[in-house]
Amino acid sequence: MPSPLYTRLTLHCLSCTLLALALNGCATADSSTASENRSSVFPELISSRWTPPAFATRPVTGETATVLDACVKTANALGYSVSRFDGARGRISATRRQTALFDSAREDTLEITVTVLAPGTSQVALVLRETTETSGSDRAAPTAAASLVRDRGRYDTFFARLEAALRPADTAR
């Protein structure tokens, strides 16, 4: 005989499934048009979750080696610790871990890719991710949730510091 908890979970899952099927069948427009619209929008919604925003990629003036060094300095200045540096491929990974109240923690990851656009000009692509972890309690299991940061301010801060790091010392005054 199944346990009462198993029975409740099964009924809950079944009712959620039936509700989803009922709502999926509701359409105010022609059903063929609605399903075509849903099928074309759905992949875009899924891919947007993992695709960095357009403002996360910017051109900068400087040779690749100089830009890579400036990216490392910028990451360090923002409190990140560089965990991987691949100068040949133009890739840098860095992390920053912060503890928070109530037994939770947050880890920010920074992934930088530097590519050559033209001699003296490079493109910097930045991906910021945020992972929040909770330790759980007697009733709840520990969880971790990761998401792509879409706040433009954090990207603007990185690129402003990067531009400052790329400026020669005599023009920085």
Buried (B, 14 or more C-beta within 10 A) or exposed (E): EEEEEEEEEEEEEEEEEEEEEEEEEEEEEEEEEEEEEEEEEEEEEEEEEEEBBEEBBBEBEBEBEBBBBBBBBBBEEBEBEBEEBEEEEBBBBBBBBEEEEEEBBEBBBBBBBBBEEEEEBBBBBBBBBBBBBBEEEEEEEEEEEEEBBBEEEBBEEBBEBBBEBBEEEEEEE
